[in-house]
Amino acid sequence: MSPESIVEKVDGALNKWSLGCIVVEMITGILPWDTHDRDDLTDKLLRGESPNIPKDMSKLEKSFLRECFTIDPNKRW
């Protein structure tokens, strides 16, 4: 779930956020968020939090994910 999806704004930036989530799960085998609770996830997004970027990733991978997880959809890739 991207921050803008909370307010039902759907555009291409949402797909970039989702791609970042999929990449984290594919590389690590774990979910990018440390919660399975929808209300907790919504609260994190409303506070401007991004998913966790694993520390053991390369600089390039981290850079890619930071671009995907930019909170402002207008500044996302």
MOTA-V650220 format. One record per pair of residues at least 4 apart in sequence whose ideal C-beta (glycine too) atoms are under 8 Angstrom apart, sorted by the first residue. I is the first residue (numbers start at 1). J is the second residue. Records with the same first field share a line. If there is no record, write none. Layout:
# MOTA-V650220
I = J + J
This chain:
# MOTA-V650220
1 = 5 + 6 + 41 + 42 + 45
2 = 13 + 14 + 17 + 18 + 45 + 73
3 = 17 + 45 + 46 + 48 + 71 + 73
4 = 9 + 10 + 11 + 13 + 14 + 73
5 = 9 + 10 + 14
6 = 42 + 45 + 46
9 = 73
10 = 14
11 = 73
12 = 16
13 = 17 + 73 + 74 + 76
14 = 18 + 73
15 = 19
16 = 20 + 67 + 68 + 76 + 77
17 = 21 + 68 + 69 + 73 + 76
18 = 22
19 = 23 + 68
20 = 24 + 32 + 51 + 64 + 65 + 67 + 68 + 69
21 = 25 + 31 + 32 + 51 + 68
22 = 26
23 = 27 + 61 + 64 + 65 + 68
24 = 28 + 30 + 31 + 32 + 51 + 52 + 53 + 54 + 65
25 = 29 + 30 + 31 + 32
27 = 54 + 57 + 61
28 = 54
31 = 36
32 = 51 + 52
33 = 41 + 44 + 51 + 52
34 = 52
35 = 40 + 41 + 44
37 = 41
38 = 42
39 = 43
40 = 44
41 = 45
42 = 46
43 = 47
44 = 49
45 = 49
48 = 71
50 = 69 + 70 + 71
51 = 65 + 69
53 = 57 + 62 + 65 + 66 + 69
57 = 61 + 62 + 65
58 = 62
59 = 63
60 = 64
61 = 65
62 = 66
63 = 67
64 = 68
65 = 69
66 = 70
67 = 76 + 77
68 = 76 + 77
70 = 75 + 76 + 77
72 = 76
